[in-house]
Amino acid sequence: MRITILLICLISIQAKAIIPANLELIEVAQASSPVAFISANDQTHRMFIVEQQGLIKILNKDETELSVFLDISSKIELTHTDQGLLGLVFDPDYINNGYFYVNYVRPGGDTNMGVTVIERYHVSEDLNLADIDSSDTILEVSQFYHNHNGGTMIFGDQGYLYIAMGDGGHRRDPENHAQNLNQLLGKMLRINVNPDILFKNGNELVRKCGIISNYYIPEDNPYFSDNNACDEIYFSGLRSPWKWSIDRLTGDIFIGDVGQDNVEEINFIASSSNGGENLGWSCKEGHLILLNERCPTDLSTLTEPIISYLHNSDNSGNSIVGGYVYRSRKIPELYGNYIYADTISGAIWFATFNGTNWETTLWNQQHRFIVSFAEDQNGNLFTVNFDGAIRKFVVNND
């Protein structure tokens, strides 16, 4: 990942976000239970809608036509709201190689609670249609409960694939997956899925922990060739990292990790990091100690969230949705601001770095059931609502 240069200069350092008075959200599409809205970054300016039931649809650049790109509804498990088709990412060289990756939950697994599957497909000669017969399974991870399945995948600028995994579900992470380096659950994974490599399915001299493991391990992963840890792990201590992003300018990672009873949090990993951070769950929930027996002797070894808020009686929030750092030039006042929301309360915040801390400004509290933010090829931002609406941030100059 790129080393952040003059980060304080690149990110606005005003104490509070300056939000245009005429900022609004306008609807650009309707879908069925959408969970993500993804750009292929292939210069076509199309966007791809991920529907939880197993469909991926294309929204053309003029925002007037939807067509089905891929249908894997027959493969997925959807007995819980955290299951189904959960993620999509396009290969950094998709414009040339045509590869893309999906993240979904299939039936089965060690406890019959489902299996997270990372699968690769190829686009057909018709660029508006995937080749359904081109699938290759890259990674499988058995789940222990129905919930906390993550879903978001992103390629870093080194070409490695980052996959956020939830802790396996249930309250208080009963099996302590998130703190167990011999388990992929509750971790950020970092793997090499370069299409030019010959998949070895576990024959490297490293310790892979996927049920299926058709990938290489980057040699600079923090636990590379560590016999006491899964080599796929980049950092640990995650609970339910439903939505997260990488700043397209700096390479910094922002993770919205959904809390349990008390605290919602945004975690930050700088692009200069070499990995190995412990974000705390389930020793801590946000900034609060939860299970002291799972804490390290030195609490300073944990990476604290940059933003957190409590589940207060005023319903300020119950389920955080991580967003993006705004990098479009369309709304200059927002440039460098980080946006995030809460699904239940309907609150949307903008956060700025003041040189020491991140300070937040509440923009609006009328947008309930946001389940994702989205970023197009030009850095414009969108919201995705589980009721089907996809909306774009614009400034109304009328």
C-alpha positions as a Markdown table, in Angstrom:
| # | Residue | x | y | z |
|---|---|---|---|---|
| 1 | Met | 0.0 | 0.0 | 0.0 |
| 2 | Arg | 1.2 | 3.5 | -0.7 |
| 3 | Ile | 2.9 | 5.3 | 2.1 |
| 4 | Thr | 0.8 | 8.2 | 3.2 |
| 5 | Ile | 2.6 | 11.4 | 2.3 |
| 6 | Leu | 1.6 | 14.7 | 4.0 |
| 7 | Leu | -1.7 | 13.1 | 5.2 |
| 8 | Ile | -2.6 | 16.1 | 7.3 |
| 9 | Cys | -2.4 | 18.2 | 4.2 |
| 10 | Leu | -4.4 | 15.8 | 2.0 |
| 11 | Ile | -7.2 | 15.4 | 4.5 |
| 12 | Ser | -9.1 | 18.6 | 5.5 |
| 13 | Ile | -7.9 | 19.7 | 8.9 |
| 14 | Gln | -10.8 | 21.9 | 9.8 |
| 15 | Ala | -12.3 | 21.1 | 13.2 |
| 16 | Lys | -15.7 | 20.1 | 11.8 |
| 17 | Ala | -16.9 | 19.1 | 8.4 |
| 18 | Ile | -18.2 | 21.9 | 6.2 |
| 19 | Ile | -21.4 | 20.4 | 4.7 |
| 20 | Pro | -23.1 | 22.3 | 1.9 |
| 21 | Ala | -26.6 | 23.4 | 3.0 |
| 22 | Asn | -28.0 | 22.2 | -0.3 |
| 23 | Leu | -26.5 | 18.7 | -0.1 |
| 24 | Glu | -29.0 | 16.0 | -0.8 |
| 25 | Leu | -29.5 | 12.4 | -1.9 |
| 26 | Ile | -31.3 | 11.7 | -5.2 |
| 27 | Glu | -32.5 | 8.2 | -6.2 |
| 28 | Val | -30.7 | 6.7 | -9.3 |
| 29 | Ala | -32.0 | 3.1 | -9.1 |
| 30 | Gln | -34.3 | 0.6 | -7.4 |
| 31 | Ala | -33.2 | -3.0 | -6.7 |
| 32 | Ser | -34.4 | -6.0 | -4.6 |
| 33 | Ser | -32.6 | -6.2 | -1.3 |
| 34 | Pro | -29.3 | -4.6 | -2.5 |
| 35 | Val | -26.3 | -4.9 | -0.3 |
| 36 | Ala | -23.6 | -3.3 | -2.5 |
| 37 | Phe | -23.1 | -1.1 | -5.5 |
| 38 | Ile | -19.8 | -1.6 | -7.2 |
| 39 | Ser | -17.8 | 0.0 | -10.0 |
| 40 | Ala | -15.7 | -2.2 | -12.4 |
| 41 | Asn | -13.3 | 0.7 | -13.0 |
| 42 | Asp | -13.3 | -0.3 | -16.6 |
| 43 | Gln | -14.0 | 3.2 | -18.1 |
| 44 | Thr | -17.5 | 2.2 | -19.1 |
| 45 | His | -18.9 | 4.0 | -16.0 |
| 46 | Arg | -21.3 | 1.1 | -15.4 |
| 47 | Met | -22.2 | 0.2 | -11.8 |
| 48 | Phe | -23.1 | -3.3 | -10.6 |
| 49 | Ile | -25.8 | -3.9 | -8.0 |
| 50 | Val | -25.3 | -6.8 | -5.7 |
| 51 | Glu | -28.6 | -8.3 | -4.5 |
| 52 | Gln | -28.6 | -10.5 | -1.5 |
| 53 | Gln | -30.7 | -13.2 | -3.1 |
| 54 | Gly | -27.9 | -14.0 | -5.5 |
| 55 | Leu | -28.2 | -11.6 | -8.5 |
| 56 | Ile | -25.8 | -9.0 | -9.8 |
| 57 | Lys | -27.3 | -6.4 | -12.1 |
| 58 | Ile | -25.8 | -3.7 | -14.2 |
| 59 | Leu | -26.8 | -0.1 | -14.1 |
| 60 | Asn | -25.7 | 1.6 | -17.3 |
| 61 | Lys | -23.8 | 4.9 | -17.2 |
| 62 | Asp | -27.0 | 6.9 | -18.1 |
| 63 | Glu | -28.7 | 5.3 | -15.0 |
| 64 | Thr | -31.7 | 4.2 | -17.2 |
| 65 | Glu | -31.4 | 0.4 | -17.6 |
| 66 | Leu | -30.9 | -2.6 | -15.4 |
| 67 | Ser | -29.8 | -6.0 | -16.7 |
| 68 | Val | -28.8 | -9.2 | -15.0 |
| 69 | Phe | -25.0 | -9.8 | -15.1 |
| 70 | Leu | -24.8 | -12.9 | -13.0 |
| 71 | Asp | -27.3 | -15.2 | -11.2 |
| 72 | Ile | -26.0 | -17.5 | -8.5 |
| 73 | Ser | -29.2 | -17.7 | -6.5 |
| 74 | Ser | -29.1 | -21.5 | -6.7 |
| 75 | Lys | -25.8 | -21.6 | -4.8 |
| 76 | Ile | -26.5 | -19.5 | -1.8 |
| 77 | Glu | -27.8 | -20.0 | 1.8 |
| 78 | Leu | -30.2 | -17.2 | 2.9 |
| 79 | Thr | -31.9 | -18.4 | 6.2 |
| 80 | His | -30.5 | -15.3 | 8.0 |
| 81 | Thr | -30.2 | -11.7 | 7.2 |
| 82 | Asp | -26.4 | -11.9 | 7.4 |
| 83 | Gln | -26.3 | -14.6 | 4.7 |
| 84 | Gly | -26.7 | -14.7 | 0.9 |
| 85 | Leu | -24.6 | -12.9 | -1.8 |
| 86 | Leu | -22.7 | -10.4 | 0.2 |
| 87 | Gly | -19.8 | -9.0 | -1.9 |
| 88 | Leu | -18.3 | -8.3 | -5.3 |
| 89 | Val | -15.0 | -7.0 | -6.5 |
| 90 | Phe | -13.4 | -6.6 | -9.9 |
| 91 | Asp | -9.9 | -7.6 | -10.7 |
| 92 | Pro | -7.6 | -4.5 | -10.9 |
| 93 | Asp | -6.9 | -5.5 | -14.5 |
| 94 | Tyr | -10.5 | -6.4 | -15.3 |
| 95 | Ile | -10.5 | -4.3 | -18.4 |
| 96 | Asn | -8.0 | -6.7 | -19.9 |
| 97 | Asn | -8.5 | -10.1 | -18.1 |
| 98 | Gly | -12.2 | -10.0 | -17.4 |
| 99 | Tyr | -12.0 | -11.5 | -13.9 |
| 100 | Phe | -14.2 | -10.7 | -10.9 |
| 101 | Tyr | -14.8 | -12.2 | -7.5 |
| 102 | Val | -17.9 | -12.8 | -5.4 |
| 103 | Asn | -18.4 | -13.4 | -1.7 |
| 104 | Tyr | -21.4 | -15.5 | -0.6 |
| 105 | Val | -22.6 | -18.0 | 1.9 |
| 106 | Arg | -23.5 | -21.5 | 0.7 |
| 107 | Pro | -25.2 | -24.2 | 2.8 |
| 108 | Gly | -23.3 | -26.8 | 4.8 |
| 109 | Gly | -20.1 | -26.3 | 6.9 |
| 110 | Asp | -18.7 | -27.9 | 10.0 |
| 111 | Thr | -21.7 | -26.9 | 12.1 |
| 112 | Asn | -24.2 | -26.7 | 9.2 |
| 113 | Met | -24.4 | -22.9 | 9.6 |
| 114 | Gly | -23.0 | -22.1 | 6.2 |
| 115 | Val | -19.7 | -21.7 | 4.4 |
| 116 | Thr | -18.2 | -18.4 | 3.2 |
| 117 | Val | -17.2 | -18.8 | -0.4 |
| 118 | Ile | -14.9 | -16.5 | -2.4 |
| 119 | Glu | -15.4 | -17.4 | -6.1 |
| 120 | Arg | -13.9 | -16.1 | -9.3 |
| 121 | Tyr | -15.7 | -15.7 | -12.6 |
| 122 | His | -14.9 | -14.4 | -16.0 |
| 123 | Val | -17.0 | -12.0 | -18.1 |
| 124 | Ser | -18.4 | -13.5 | -21.4 |
| 125 | Glu | -17.8 | -12.1 | -24.9 |
| 126 | Asp | -20.9 | -10.1 | -24.2 |
| 127 | Leu | -19.5 | -7.6 | -21.7 |
| 128 | Asn | -22.9 | -7.3 | -20.1 |
| 129 | Leu | -23.1 | -11.0 | -19.1 |
| 130 | Ala | -20.8 | -13.1 | -16.9 |
| 131 | Asp | -19.8 | -16.6 | -18.0 |
| 132 | Ile | -21.7 | -18.7 | -15.4 |
| 133 | Asp | -19.5 | -21.8 | -16.3 |
| 134 | Ser | -16.2 | -20.0 | -15.6 |
| 135 | Ser | -16.3 | -20.2 | -11.8 |
| 136 | Asp | -13.3 | -21.2 | -9.7 |
| 137 | Thr | -13.4 | -21.4 | -5.9 |
| 138 | Ile | -10.6 | -19.4 | -4.3 |
| 139 | Leu | -11.4 | -19.7 | -0.6 |
| 140 | Glu | -13.9 | -21.4 | 1.7 |
| 141 | Val | -14.3 | -20.8 | 5.4 |
| 142 | Ser | -16.8 | -22.7 | 7.5 |
| 143 | Gln | -19.1 | -20.5 | 9.7 |
| 144 | Phe | -20.1 | -21.4 | 13.3 |
| 145 | Tyr | -23.3 | -19.4 | 13.4 |
| 146 | His | -25.6 | -17.7 | 10.9 |
| 147 | Asn | -24.5 | -14.2 | 11.5 |
| 148 | His | -21.4 | -11.9 | 11.3 |
| 149 | Asn | -20.3 | -13.1 | 7.8 |
| 150 | Gly | -18.7 | -9.9 | 6.6 |
| 151 | Gly | -18.8 | -9.7 | 2.8 |
| 152 | Thr | -16.7 | -6.8 | 1.6 |
| 153 | Met | -13.6 | -7.5 | -0.5 |
| 154 | Ile | -11.2 | -4.9 | -1.9 |
| 155 | Phe | -8.0 | -5.1 | -3.9 |
| 156 | Gly | -5.2 | -3.0 | -2.4 |
| 157 | Asp | -2.9 | -1.1 | -4.7 |
| 158 | Gln | -0.3 | -4.0 | -4.5 |
| 159 | Gly | -2.9 | -6.2 | -6.3 |
| 160 | Tyr | -3.6 | -8.3 | -3.2 |
| 161 | Leu | -7.1 | -9.1 | -2.2 |
| 162 | Tyr | -8.3 | -8.0 | 1.2 |
| 163 | Ile | -11.3 | -9.9 | 2.7 |
| 164 | Ala | -12.9 | -8.9 | 6.0 |
| 165 | Met | -14.2 | -11.9 | 8.0 |
| 166 | Gly | -16.7 | -11.6 | 10.9 |
| 167 | Asp | -16.0 | -13.6 | 14.1 |
| 168 | Gly | -18.4 | -16.5 | 13.2 |
| 169 | Gly | -21.4 | -15.1 | 15.0 |
| 170 | His | -23.3 | -15.3 | 18.2 |
| 171 | Arg | -22.8 | -13.1 | 21.3 |
| 172 | Arg | -19.4 | -12.4 | 22.8 |
| 173 | Asp | -17.6 | -14.6 | 20.2 |
| 174 | Pro | -18.1 | -17.8 | 22.3 |
| 175 | Glu | -15.2 | -19.7 | 20.7 |
| 176 | Asn | -12.9 | -16.6 | 20.8 |
| 177 | His | -12.3 | -16.7 | 17.1 |
| 178 | Ala | -11.3 | -13.1 | 16.7 |
| 179 | Gln | -8.3 | -13.4 | 19.1 |
| 180 | Asn | -7.3 | -16.9 | 17.8 |
| 181 | Leu | -4.6 | -16.6 | 15.1 |
| 182 | Asn | -5.2 | -20.2 | 14.2 |
| 183 | Gln | -8.6 | -19.3 | 12.8 |
| 184 | Leu | -9.6 | -17.0 | 9.9 |
| 185 | Leu | -12.8 | -15.7 | 11.5 |
| 186 | Gly | -12.7 | -12.3 | 13.0 |
| 187 | Lys | -9.7 | -11.2 | 10.8 |
| 188 | Met | -8.8 | -9.2 | 7.8 |
| 189 | Leu | -7.3 | -11.6 | 5.3 |
| 190 | Arg | -4.8 | -10.6 | 2.6 |
| 191 | Ile | -4.1 | -13.0 | -0.2 |
| 192 | Asn | -2.6 | -13.1 | -3.7 |
| 193 | Val | -5.2 | -14.2 | -6.4 |
| 194 | Asn | -3.2 | -13.1 | -9.4 |
| 195 | Pro | -4.8 | -14.9 | -12.3 |
| 196 | Asp | -1.4 | -15.6 | -13.8 |
| 197 | Ile | -0.3 | -17.8 | -10.9 |
| 198 | Leu | -0.8 | -21.6 | -10.9 |
| 199 | Phe | -3.1 | -22.4 | -8.0 |
| 200 | Lys | -1.4 | -24.9 | -5.7 |
| 201 | Asn | -4.3 | -25.5 | -3.3 |
| 202 | Gly | -2.2 | -25.6 | -0.1 |
| 203 | Asn | 1.1 | -27.0 | -1.4 |
| 204 | Glu | 3.2 | -23.9 | -0.5 |
| 205 | Leu | 5.5 | -24.1 | 2.5 |
| 206 | Val | 3.1 | -21.8 | 4.5 |
| 207 | Arg | 0.2 | -22.4 | 6.8 |
| 208 | Lys | -3.1 | -21.8 | 5.0 |
| 209 | Cys | -6.3 | -22.2 | 6.9 |
| 210 | Gly | -9.0 | -22.1 | 4.2 |
| 211 | Ile | -11.0 | -25.3 | 3.6 |
| 212 | Ile | -10.2 | -24.6 | 0.0 |
| 213 | Ser | -7.2 | -22.3 | -0.5 |
| 214 | Asn | -6.4 | -21.6 | -4.2 |
| 215 | Tyr | -4.2 | -18.6 | -3.7 |
| 216 | Tyr | -0.7 | -17.5 | -2.7 |
| 217 | Ile | 0.3 | -15.8 | 0.5 |
| 218 | Pro | 2.1 | -12.5 | 0.1 |
| 219 | Glu | 5.5 | -12.8 | 1.6 |
| 220 | Asp | 5.2 | -9.6 | 3.5 |
| 221 | Asn | 2.0 | -10.7 | 5.4 |
| 222 | Pro | 2.8 | -10.4 | 9.1 |
| 223 | Tyr | 2.4 | -14.1 | 9.8 |
| 224 | Phe | 4.1 | -15.5 | 6.6 |
| 225 | Ser | 5.4 | -19.0 | 7.3 |
| 226 | Asp | 4.5 | -18.7 | 11.0 |
| 227 | Asn | 3.6 | -22.1 | 12.3 |
| 228 | Asn | 1.5 | -20.6 | 15.1 |
| 229 | Ala | -0.8 | -18.5 | 12.9 |
| 230 | Cys | -2.8 | -18.7 | 9.7 |
| 231 | Asp | -0.7 | -17.0 | 7.0 |
| 232 | Glu | -3.7 | -15.3 | 5.4 |
| 233 | Ile | -4.2 | -13.0 | 8.4 |
| 234 | Tyr | -3.3 | -9.4 | 8.0 |
| 235 | Phe | -4.8 | -8.1 | 11.2 |
| 236 | Ser | -7.2 | -9.5 | 13.9 |
| 237 | Gly | -9.8 | -8.6 | 16.5 |
| 238 | Leu | -12.8 | -7.9 | 14.3 |
| 239 | Arg | -16.4 | -8.6 | 15.3 |
| 240 | Ser | -18.7 | -7.8 | 12.3 |
| 241 | Pro | -16.9 | -5.8 | 9.7 |
| 242 | Trp | -19.9 | -5.4 | 7.4 |
| 243 | Lys | -18.6 | -2.5 | 5.4 |
| 244 | Trp | -15.1 | -1.1 | 5.0 |
| 245 | Ser | -13.1 | 0.8 | 2.4 |
| 246 | Ile | -9.6 | 1.8 | 1.3 |
| 247 | Asp | -9.0 | 5.5 | 0.7 |
| 248 | Arg | -8.3 | 5.7 | -3.1 |
| 249 | Leu | -5.8 | 8.6 | -2.5 |
| 250 | Thr | -3.8 | 7.5 | 0.6 |
| 251 | Gly | -4.4 | 3.7 | 0.8 |
| 252 | Asp | -5.6 | 4.0 | 4.4 |
| 253 | Ile | -8.1 | 1.4 | 5.6 |
| 254 | Phe | -11.4 | 2.5 | 7.3 |
| 255 | Ile | -13.5 | -0.3 | 8.9 |
| 256 | Gly | -17.0 | 0.0 | 10.3 |
| 257 | Asp | -17.2 | -2.8 | 12.9 |
| 258 | Val | -20.7 | -3.4 | 14.2 |
| 259 | Gly | -21.0 | -3.6 | 18.0 |
| 260 | Gln | -22.9 | -5.9 | 20.3 |
| 261 | Asp | -24.7 | -4.2 | 23.1 |
| 262 | Asn | -22.9 | -0.9 | 23.8 |
| 263 | Val | -20.5 | 0.5 | 21.2 |
| 264 | Glu | -20.2 | 1.0 | 17.5 |
| 265 | Glu | -16.8 | 1.8 | 16.0 |
| 266 | Ile | -14.7 | 2.9 | 13.1 |
| 267 | Asn | -11.2 | 1.4 | 12.9 |
| 268 | Phe | -8.3 | 2.9 | 11.0 |
| 269 | Ile | -5.2 | 1.2 | 9.6 |
| 270 | Ala | -2.7 | 3.5 | 8.0 |
| 271 | Ser | -1.2 | 2.6 | 4.6 |
| 272 | Ser | 2.2 | 2.7 | 6.2 |
| 273 | Ser | 1.3 | -0.3 | 8.3 |
| 274 | Asn | 2.9 | -3.7 | 7.9 |
| 275 | Gly | -0.1 | -5.5 | 9.4 |
| 276 | Gly | -0.4 | -7.5 | 12.6 |
| 277 | Glu | -2.7 | -5.0 | 14.4 |
| 278 | Asn | -5.1 | -6.3 | 17.0 |
| 279 | Leu | -8.4 | -4.3 | 16.9 |
| 280 | Gly | -9.5 | -5.6 | 20.3 |
| 281 | Trp | -12.7 | -7.7 | 19.9 |
| 282 | Ser | -13.7 | -9.5 | 22.1 |
| 283 | Cys | -11.4 | -8.2 | 24.8 |
| 284 | Lys | -13.0 | -4.9 | 24.0 |
| 285 | Glu | -16.1 | -3.6 | 22.4 |
| 286 | Gly | -15.1 | -0.3 | 21.0 |
| 287 | His | -13.2 | 1.6 | 23.7 |
| 288 | Leu | -14.8 | -0.4 | 26.6 |
| 289 | Ile | -13.5 | -3.6 | 28.2 |
| 290 | Leu | -15.9 | -6.5 | 27.5 |
| 291 | Leu | -14.1 | -9.7 | 28.5 |
| 292 | Asn | -11.0 | -9.0 | 30.5 |
| 293 | Glu | -9.8 | -12.6 | 30.4 |
| 294 | Arg | -9.3 | -12.2 | 26.6 |
| 295 | Cys | -7.2 | -9.1 | 26.9 |
| 296 | Pro | -3.4 | -9.0 | 26.5 |
| 297 | Thr | -1.3 | -8.1 | 29.5 |
| 298 | Asp | -0.4 | -4.8 | 27.8 |
| 299 | Leu | -3.6 | -3.1 | 26.6 |
| 300 | Ser | -1.5 | -0.6 | 24.6 |
| 301 | Thr | -0.8 | -3.3 | 22.1 |
| 302 | Leu | -4.4 | -3.0 | 20.9 |
| 303 | Thr | -5.4 | -0.6 | 18.2 |
| 304 | Glu | -8.1 | 1.7 | 19.4 |
| 305 | Pro | -11.0 | 2.9 | 17.1 |
| 306 | Ile | -10.7 | 6.4 | 15.7 |
| 307 | Ile | -14.5 | 6.9 | 16.1 |
| 308 | Ser | -17.0 | 5.3 | 18.4 |
| 309 | Tyr | -20.4 | 6.0 | 19.8 |
| 310 | Leu | -22.6 | 4.4 | 22.5 |
| 311 | His | -26.1 | 2.8 | 22.1 |
| 312 | Asn | -27.8 | 5.6 | 24.0 |
| 313 | Ser | -31.4 | 5.9 | 24.9 |
| 314 | Asp | -31.9 | 8.6 | 22.3 |
| 315 | Asn | -31.3 | 5.9 | 19.6 |
| 316 | Ser | -28.2 | 7.6 | 18.3 |
| 317 | Gly | -27.2 | 4.3 | 16.8 |
| 318 | Asn | -27.2 | 0.5 | 16.9 |
| 319 | Ser | -25.5 | -0.7 | 13.8 |
| 320 | Ile | -22.7 | 1.1 | 12.1 |
| 321 | Val | -22.1 | 1.2 | 8.3 |
| 322 | Gly | -18.6 | 2.2 | 7.3 |
| 323 | Gly | -18.2 | 4.4 | 4.2 |
| 324 | Tyr | -15.6 | 6.2 | 2.2 |
| 325 | Val | -13.3 | 9.2 | 2.2 |
| 326 | Tyr | -14.9 | 11.5 | -0.3 |
| 327 | Arg | -12.5 | 12.0 | -3.3 |
| 328 | Ser | -14.7 | 13.5 | -6.0 |
| 329 | Arg | -14.2 | 17.1 | -7.2 |
| 330 | Lys | -17.9 | 17.5 | -7.7 |
| 331 | Ile | -18.5 | 18.7 | -4.1 |
| 332 | Pro | -15.3 | 20.3 | -3.0 |
| 333 | Glu | -16.5 | 21.1 | 0.5 |
| 334 | Leu | -16.6 | 17.4 | 1.2 |
| 335 | Tyr | -13.2 | 16.5 | -0.2 |
| 336 | Gly | -11.2 | 14.5 | 2.3 |
| 337 | Asn | -14.2 | 13.9 | 4.6 |
| 338 | Tyr | -15.0 | 10.4 | 5.8 |
| 339 | Ile | -18.6 | 9.4 | 5.7 |
| 340 | Tyr | -20.4 | 6.7 | 7.8 |
| 341 | Ala | -23.9 | 6.0 | 9.0 |
| 342 | Asp | -26.1 | 3.9 | 11.3 |
| 343 | Thr | -28.6 | 1.6 | 9.8 |
| 344 | Ile | -31.1 | 1.7 | 12.7 |
| 345 | Ser | -31.0 | 5.4 | 13.7 |
| 346 | Gly | -30.8 | 6.7 | 10.1 |
| 347 | Ala | -27.9 | 9.0 | 11.0 |
| 348 | Ile | -25.3 | 10.0 | 8.5 |
| 349 | Trp | -22.0 | 11.6 | 9.7 |
| 350 | Phe | -19.0 | 13.2 | 8.1 |
| 351 | Ala | -15.7 | 13.0 | 9.9 |
| 352 | Thr | -12.5 | 15.1 | 9.5 |
| 353 | Phe | -9.0 | 14.7 | 10.9 |
| 354 | Asn | -7.9 | 17.8 | 12.8 |
| 355 | Gly | -4.3 | 16.8 | 13.0 |
| 356 | Thr | -4.8 | 14.9 | 16.3 |
| 357 | Asn | -8.3 | 13.4 | 16.3 |
| 358 | Trp | -11.2 | 12.6 | 14.0 |
| 359 | Glu | -14.1 | 15.0 | 14.6 |
| 360 | Thr | -17.6 | 14.1 | 13.5 |
| 361 | Thr | -20.5 | 16.2 | 12.2 |
| 362 | Leu | -24.1 | 14.9 | 12.0 |
| 363 | Trp | -25.5 | 15.7 | 8.6 |
| 364 | Asn | -28.9 | 14.0 | 8.6 |
| 365 | Gln | -30.9 | 11.6 | 10.7 |
| 366 | Gln | -33.7 | 10.7 | 8.2 |
| 367 | His | -32.1 | 7.9 | 6.2 |
| 368 | Arg | -32.8 | 4.6 | 8.0 |
| 369 | Phe | -31.9 | 1.2 | 6.6 |
| 370 | Ile | -28.7 | 2.3 | 4.8 |
| 371 | Val | -26.7 | -0.9 | 4.5 |
| 372 | Ser | -23.8 | 0.3 | 2.4 |
| 373 | Phe | -22.1 | 3.3 | 0.8 |
| 374 | Ala | -20.7 | 3.1 | -2.7 |
| 375 | Glu | -18.1 | 4.9 | -4.7 |
| 376 | Asp | -18.0 | 5.1 | -8.5 |
| 377 | Gln | -15.0 | 5.4 | -10.8 |
| 378 | Asn | -14.9 | 9.2 | -10.3 |
| 379 | Gly | -15.2 | 9.1 | -6.6 |
| 380 | Asn | -18.9 | 10.1 | -6.4 |
| 381 | Leu | -20.6 | 8.6 | -3.4 |
| 382 | Phe | -23.9 | 6.7 | -3.1 |
| 383 | Thr | -26.1 | 5.1 | -0.4 |
| 384 | Val | -27.6 | 1.7 | -0.7 |
| 385 | Asn | -30.8 | 1.1 | 1.2 |
| 386 | Phe | -32.1 | -2.4 | 2.0 |
| 387 | Asp | -35.6 | -1.2 | 0.9 |
| 388 | Gly | -34.2 | -1.1 | -2.6 |
| 389 | Ala | -33.2 | 2.5 | -3.2 |
| 390 | Ile | -29.8 | 3.5 | -4.4 |
| 391 | Arg | -29.1 | 7.3 | -4.0 |
| 392 | Lys | -26.4 | 9.6 | -5.1 |
| 393 | Phe | -25.0 | 12.6 | -3.1 |
| 394 | Val | -25.4 | 15.8 | -5.1 |
| 395 | Val | -25.6 | 19.5 | -4.5 |
| 396 | Asn | -28.9 | 21.0 | -5.6 |
| 397 | Asn | -28.3 | 24.3 | -7.2 |
| 398 | Asp | -31.9 | 25.0 | -8.1 |
